[in-house]
Amino acid sequence: MKSYFVYILASQKNGTLYVGVTSDLEKRVAEHKLELIPGFTKEHSVHMLVYFEETNDIHIAIQREKNLKKWNRKWKLELIESMNPAWNDLAKHLDPVVKSDGD
C-alpha cells in the first residue's frame, strides 16, 4: 500500500516553518536540503524536517496539509513539540522509518 506524508520543515528551532505533502518523504526532504526546488524553502533556508505524519490515503494527506497551513503558529509549534520536543532534524532517521513500495 502506498504511503503519503504530511511534513513540517523549519529553518531552526522556533524558526520559519513550511508545511508540505509528498509520497516520497526521503526524496522530498533531500530536494529541500539541496535547494533543488526554487521557492519558499530555498529563499528562507528551511531545511530541517521537524515533524511528519503518514497516511495511506492521498485525500486525507492533502486535506491535512491544507488544515495545517491554516493553523496559527502556536498550534504548529505545539504539534512539532509533541512529536519532537528537542527539534531534532528527523531526516537523519528516515532510512529505517520510510520505505518505498517500489514507486
CNS distance restraints for C-alpha pairs under 8 A (distance, minus, plus):
assign (resid   1 and name CA) (resid  56 and name CA) 6.85 0.50 0.50
assign (resid   1 and name CA) (resid 101 and name CA) 7.29 0.50 0.50
assign (resid   2 and name CA) (resid  23 and name CA) 7.64 0.50 0.50
assign (resid   2 and name CA) (resid  56 and name CA) 5.87 0.50 0.50
assign (resid   2 and name CA) (resid 101 and name CA) 6.68 0.50 0.50
assign (resid   3 and name CA) (resid  23 and name CA) 6.00 0.50 0.50
assign (resid   3 and name CA) (resid  54 and name CA) 6.47 0.50 0.50
assign (resid   3 and name CA) (resid  55 and name CA) 5.73 0.50 0.50
assign (resid   3 and name CA) (resid  56 and name CA) 4.67 0.50 0.50
assign (resid   3 and name CA) (resid  57 and name CA) 7.37 0.50 0.50
assign (resid   4 and name CA) (resid  21 and name CA) 7.19 0.50 0.50
assign (resid   4 and name CA) (resid  22 and name CA) 5.74 0.50 0.50
assign (resid   4 and name CA) (resid  23 and name CA) 4.37 0.50 0.50
assign (resid   4 and name CA) (resid  24 and name CA) 7.25 0.50 0.50
assign (resid   4 and name CA) (resid  54 and name CA) 5.63 0.50 0.50
assign (resid   4 and name CA) (resid  55 and name CA) 5.35 0.50 0.50
assign (resid   4 and name CA) (resid  56 and name CA) 5.91 0.50 0.50
assign (resid   4 and name CA) (resid  57 and name CA) 6.89 0.50 0.50
assign (resid   4 and name CA) (resid  58 and name CA) 6.12 0.50 0.50
assign (resid   4 and name CA) (resid  61 and name CA) 6.35 0.50 0.50
assign (resid   5 and name CA) (resid  21 and name CA) 5.51 0.50 0.50
assign (resid   5 and name CA) (resid  22 and name CA) 5.33 0.50 0.50
assign (resid   5 and name CA) (resid  23 and name CA) 6.03 0.50 0.50
assign (resid   5 and name CA) (resid  24 and name CA) 7.54 0.50 0.50
assign (resid   5 and name CA) (resid  25 and name CA) 6.46 0.50 0.50
assign (resid   5 and name CA) (resid  52 and name CA) 6.45 0.50 0.50
assign (resid   5 and name CA) (resid  53 and name CA) 5.57 0.50 0.50
assign (resid   5 and name CA) (resid  54 and name CA) 4.59 0.50 0.50
assign (resid   5 and name CA) (resid  55 and name CA) 6.47 0.50 0.50
assign (resid   5 and name CA) (resid  61 and name CA) 6.56 0.50 0.50
assign (resid   6 and name CA) (resid  19 and name CA) 7.26 0.50 0.50
assign (resid   6 and name CA) (resid  20 and name CA) 5.75 0.50 0.50
assign (resid   6 and name CA) (resid  21 and name CA) 4.42 0.50 0.50
assign (resid   6 and name CA) (resid  22 and name CA) 6.70 0.50 0.50
assign (resid   6 and name CA) (resid  52 and name CA) 5.51 0.50 0.50
assign (resid   6 and name CA) (resid  53 and name CA) 5.46 0.50 0.50
assign (resid   6 and name CA) (resid  54 and name CA) 6.60 0.50 0.50
assign (resid   6 and name CA) (resid  61 and name CA) 6.05 0.50 0.50
assign (resid   6 and name CA) (resid  62 and name CA) 7.83 0.50 0.50
assign (resid   6 and name CA) (resid  64 and name CA) 7.18 0.50 0.50
assign (resid   6 and name CA) (resid  65 and name CA) 6.01 0.50 0.50
assign (resid   7 and name CA) (resid  19 and name CA) 5.72 0.50 0.50
assign (resid   7 and name CA) (resid  20 and name CA) 5.39 0.50 0.50
assign (resid   7 and name CA) (resid  21 and name CA) 6.17 0.50 0.50
assign (resid   7 and name CA) (resid  49 and name CA) 7.29 0.50 0.50
assign (resid   7 and name CA) (resid  50 and name CA) 7.80 0.50 0.50
assign (resid   7 and name CA) (resid  51 and name CA) 5.53 0.50 0.50
assign (resid   7 and name CA) (resid  52 and name CA) 4.08 0.50 0.50
assign (resid   7 and name CA) (resid  53 and name CA) 6.51 0.50 0.50
assign (resid   8 and name CA) (resid  17 and name CA) 6.65 0.50 0.50
assign (resid   8 and name CA) (resid  18 and name CA) 5.47 0.50 0.50
assign (resid   8 and name CA) (resid  19 and name CA) 4.56 0.50 0.50
assign (resid   8 and name CA) (resid  20 and name CA) 6.48 0.50 0.50
assign (resid   8 and name CA) (resid  49 and name CA) 6.12 0.50 0.50
assign (resid   8 and name CA) (resid  50 and name CA) 5.90 0.50 0.50
assign (resid   8 and name CA) (resid  51 and name CA) 5.06 0.50 0.50
assign (resid   8 and name CA) (resid  52 and name CA) 6.26 0.50 0.50
assign (resid   8 and name CA) (resid  80 and name CA) 8.00 0.50 0.50
assign (resid   9 and name CA) (resid  17 and name CA) 5.65 0.50 0.50
assign (resid   9 and name CA) (resid  18 and name CA) 5.10 0.50 0.50
assign (resid   9 and name CA) (resid  19 and name CA) 6.57 0.50 0.50
assign (resid   9 and name CA) (resid  46 and name CA) 6.03 0.50 0.50
assign (resid   9 and name CA) (resid  47 and name CA) 5.96 0.50 0.50
assign (resid   9 and name CA) (resid  48 and name CA) 5.13 0.50 0.50
assign (resid   9 and name CA) (resid  49 and name CA) 4.52 0.50 0.50
assign (resid   9 and name CA) (resid  50 and name CA) 5.62 0.50 0.50
assign (resid   9 and name CA) (resid  51 and name CA) 7.09 0.50 0.50
assign (resid  10 and name CA) (resid  14 and name CA) 7.62 0.50 0.50
assign (resid  10 and name CA) (resid  15 and name CA) 5.92 0.50 0.50
assign (resid  10 and name CA) (resid  16 and name CA) 5.46 0.50 0.50
assign (resid  10 and name CA) (resid  17 and name CA) 4.56 0.50 0.50
assign (resid  10 and name CA) (resid  18 and name CA) 6.42 0.50 0.50
assign (resid  10 and name CA) (resid  46 and name CA) 5.02 0.50 0.50
assign (resid  10 and name CA) (resid  47 and name CA) 6.12 0.50 0.50
assign (resid  10 and name CA) (resid  48 and name CA) 5.09 0.50 0.50
assign (resid  10 and name CA) (resid  49 and name CA) 6.58 0.50 0.50
assign (resid  10 and name CA) (resid  50 and name CA) 6.52 0.50 0.50
assign (resid  11 and name CA) (resid  15 and name CA) 5.26 0.50 0.50
assign (resid  11 and name CA) (resid  16 and name CA) 5.30 0.50 0.50
assign (resid  11 and name CA) (resid  17 and name CA) 6.78 0.50 0.50
assign (resid  11 and name CA) (resid  44 and name CA) 7.18 0.50 0.50
assign (resid  11 and name CA) (resid  45 and name CA) 5.68 0.50 0.50
assign (resid  11 and name CA) (resid  46 and name CA) 4.02 0.50 0.50
assign (resid  11 and name CA) (resid  47 and name CA) 5.86 0.50 0.50
assign (resid  11 and name CA) (resid  48 and name CA) 6.15 0.50 0.50
assign (resid  12 and name CA) (resid  16 and name CA) 7.19 0.50 0.50
assign (resid  12 and name CA) (resid  46 and name CA) 7.71 0.50 0.50
assign (resid  12 and name CA) (resid  48 and name CA) 7.01 0.50 0.50
assign (resid  13 and name CA) (resid  87 and name CA) 5.96 0.50 0.50
assign (resid  14 and name CA) (resid  77 and name CA) 7.21 0.50 0.50
assign (resid  16 and name CA) (resid  44 and name CA) 7.37 0.50 0.50
assign (resid  16 and name CA) (resid  46 and name CA) 6.74 0.50 0.50
assign (resid  17 and name CA) (resid  46 and name CA) 6.97 0.50 0.50
assign (resid  18 and name CA) (resid  41 and name CA) 7.06 0.50 0.50
assign (resid  18 and name CA) (resid  46 and name CA) 7.16 0.50 0.50
assign (resid  19 and name CA) (resid  65 and name CA) 6.62 0.50 0.50
assign (resid  19 and name CA) (resid  68 and name CA) 7.17 0.50 0.50
assign (resid  19 and name CA) (resid  69 and name CA) 6.39 0.50 0.50
assign (resid  20 and name CA) (resid  65 and name CA) 6.26 0.50 0.50
assign (resid  21 and name CA) (resid  61 and name CA) 6.74 0.50 0.50
assign (resid  21 and name CA) (resid  62 and name CA) 6.68 0.50 0.50
assign (resid  21 and name CA) (resid  65 and name CA) 6.36 0.50 0.50
assign (resid  22 and name CA) (resid  28 and name CA) 6.95 0.50 0.50
assign (resid  24 and name CA) (resid  28 and name CA) 6.10 0.50 0.50
assign (resid  24 and name CA) (resid 100 and name CA) 7.35 0.50 0.50
assign (resid  25 and name CA) (resid  29 and name CA) 5.98 0.50 0.50
assign (resid  25 and name CA) (resid  98 and name CA) 7.23 0.50 0.50
assign (resid  26 and name CA) (resid  30 and name CA) 6.24 0.50 0.50
assign (resid  26 and name CA) (resid  91 and name CA) 7.31 0.50 0.50
assign (resid  26 and name CA) (resid  94 and name CA) 6.38 0.50 0.50
assign (resid  26 and name CA) (resid  95 and name CA) 7.71 0.50 0.50
assign (resid  26 and name CA) (resid  98 and name CA) 7.00 0.50 0.50
assign (resid  27 and name CA) (resid  31 and name CA) 6.25 0.50 0.50
assign (resid  28 and name CA) (resid  32 and name CA) 6.40 0.50 0.50
assign (resid  29 and name CA) (resid  33 and name CA) 6.12 0.50 0.50
assign (resid  29 and name CA) (resid  47 and name CA) 7.50 0.50 0.50
assign (resid  29 and name CA) (resid  49 and name CA) 7.16 0.50 0.50
assign (resid  29 and name CA) (resid  91 and name CA) 7.18 0.50 0.50
assign (resid  30 and name CA) (resid  34 and name CA) 6.00 0.50 0.50
assign (resid  31 and name CA) (resid  35 and name CA) 5.94 0.50 0.50
assign (resid  31 and name CA) (resid  36 and name CA) 5.21 0.50 0.50
assign (resid  31 and name CA) (resid  37 and name CA) 6.60 0.50 0.50
assign (resid  32 and name CA) (resid  36 and name CA) 6.43 0.50 0.50
assign (resid  32 and name CA) (resid  37 and name CA) 6.68 0.50 0.50
assign (resid  32 and name CA) (resid  41 and name CA) 6.66 0.50 0.50
assign (resid  32 and name CA) (resid  42 and name CA) 7.05 0.50 0.50
assign (resid  32 and name CA) (resid  46 and name CA) 7.59 0.50 0.50
assign (resid  32 and name CA) (resid  47 and name CA) 5.91 0.50 0.50
assign (resid  33 and name CA) (resid  46 and name CA) 7.90 0.50 0.50
assign (resid  33 and name CA) (resid  47 and name CA) 5.00 0.50 0.50
assign (resid  33 and name CA) (resid  48 and name CA) 7.75 0.50 0.50
assign (resid  35 and name CA) (resid  41 and name CA) 7.67 0.50 0.50
assign (resid  35 and name CA) (resid  42 and name CA) 5.35 0.50 0.50
assign (resid  37 and name CA) (resid  42 and name CA) 7.03 0.50 0.50
assign (resid  38 and name CA) (resid  42 and name CA) 5.96 0.50 0.50
assign (resid  38 and name CA) (resid  43 and name CA) 7.65 0.50 0.50
assign (resid  39 and name CA) (resid  43 and name CA) 6.07 0.50 0.50
assign (resid  40 and name CA) (resid  44 and name CA) 6.04 0.50 0.50
assign (resid  40 and name CA) (resid  46 and name CA) 7.93 0.50 0.50
assign (resid  41 and name CA) (resid  45 and name CA) 5.61 0.50 0.50
assign (resid  41 and name CA) (resid  46 and name CA) 4.67 0.50 0.50
assign (resid  41 and name CA) (resid  47 and name CA) 6.99 0.50 0.50
assign (resid  42 and name CA) (resid  46 and name CA) 6.63 0.50 0.50
assign (resid  48 and name CA) (resid  88 and name CA) 7.94 0.50 0.50
assign (resid  48 and name CA) (resid  89 and name CA) 5.13 0.50 0.50
assign (resid  48 and name CA) (resid  90 and name CA) 7.46 0.50 0.50
assign (resid  48 and name CA) (resid  91 and name CA) 7.36 0.50 0.50
assign (resid  49 and name CA) (resid  88 and name CA) 7.90 0.50 0.50
assign (resid  49 and name CA) (resid  89 and name CA) 5.14 0.50 0.50
assign (resid  49 and name CA) (resid  90 and name CA) 5.29 0.50 0.50
assign (resid  49 and name CA) (resid  91 and name CA) 5.68 0.50 0.50
assign (resid  50 and name CA) (resid  80 and name CA) 6.44 0.50 0.50
assign (resid  50 and name CA) (resid  84 and name CA) 6.64 0.50 0.50
assign (resid  50 and name CA) (resid  87 and name CA) 5.88 0.50 0.50
assign (resid  50 and name CA) (resid  88 and name CA) 6.35 0.50 0.50
assign (resid  50 and name CA) (resid  89 and name CA) 5.61 0.50 0.50
assign (resid  50 and name CA) (resid  90 and name CA) 5.82 0.50 0.50
assign (resid  51 and name CA) (resid  80 and name CA) 5.56 0.50 0.50
assign (resid  51 and name CA) (resid  83 and name CA) 6.87 0.50 0.50
assign (resid  51 and name CA) (resid  84 and name CA) 6.94 0.50 0.50
assign (resid  51 and name CA) (resid  90 and name CA) 7.32 0.50 0.50
assign (resid  54 and name CA) (resid  61 and name CA) 7.82 0.50 0.50
assign (resid  55 and name CA) (resid  60 and name CA) 7.23 0.50 0.50
assign (resid  55 and name CA) (resid  61 and name CA) 6.49 0.50 0.50
assign (resid  57 and name CA) (resid  61 and name CA) 6.39 0.50 0.50
assign (resid  58 and name CA) (resid  62 and name CA) 6.13 0.50 0.50
assign (resid  59 and name CA) (resid  63 and name CA) 6.13 0.50 0.50
assign (resid  60 and name CA) (resid  64 and name CA) 5.99 0.50 0.50
assign (resid  61 and name CA) (resid  65 and name CA) 6.18 0.50 0.50
assign (resid  62 and name CA) (resid  66 and name CA) 6.28 0.50 0.50
assign (resid  63 and name CA) (resid  67 and name CA) 6.15 0.50 0.50
assign (resid  64 and name CA) (resid  68 and name CA) 6.08 0.50 0.50
assign (resid  65 and name CA) (resid  69 and name CA) 6.18 0.50 0.50
assign (resid  66 and name CA) (resid  70 and name CA) 6.59 0.50 0.50
assign (resid  67 and name CA) (resid  71 and name CA) 6.57 0.50 0.50
assign (resid  68 and name CA) (resid  76 and name CA) 7.36 0.50 0.50
assign (resid  71 and name CA) (resid  75 and name CA) 6.27 0.50 0.50
assign (resid  71 and name CA) (resid  76 and name CA) 6.61 0.50 0.50
assign (resid  72 and name CA) (resid  76 and name CA) 6.61 0.50 0.50
assign (resid  73 and name CA) (resid  77 and name CA) 6.18 0.50 0.50
assign (resid  74 and name CA) (resid  78 and name CA) 6.22 0.50 0.50
assign (resid  75 and name CA) (resid  79 and name CA) 6.15 0.50 0.50
assign (resid  76 and name CA) (resid  80 and name CA) 6.22 0.50 0.50
assign (resid  77 and name CA) (resid  81 and name CA) 6.15 0.50 0.50
assign (resid  78 and name CA) (resid  82 and name CA) 6.07 0.50 0.50
assign (resid  79 and name CA) (resid  83 and name CA) 6.86 0.50 0.50
assign (resid  80 and name CA) (resid  84 and name CA) 5.65 0.50 0.50
assign (resid  80 and name CA) (resid  85 and name CA) 7.03 0.50 0.50
assign (resid  80 and name CA) (resid  87 and name CA) 7.60 0.50 0.50
assign (resid  81 and name CA) (resid  85 and name CA) 4.06 0.50 0.50
assign (resid  81 and name CA) (resid  86 and name CA) 7.32 0.50 0.50
assign (resid  81 and name CA) (resid  87 and name CA) 7.11 0.50 0.50
assign (resid  84 and name CA) (resid  88 and name CA) 6.61 0.50 0.50
assign (resid  90 and name CA) (resid  94 and name CA) 6.80 0.50 0.50
assign (resid  93 and name CA) (resid  97 and name CA) 6.73 0.50 0.50
assign (resid  94 and name CA) (resid  98 and name CA) 5.45 0.50 0.50
assign (resid  95 and name CA) (resid  99 and name CA) 7.11 0.50 0.50
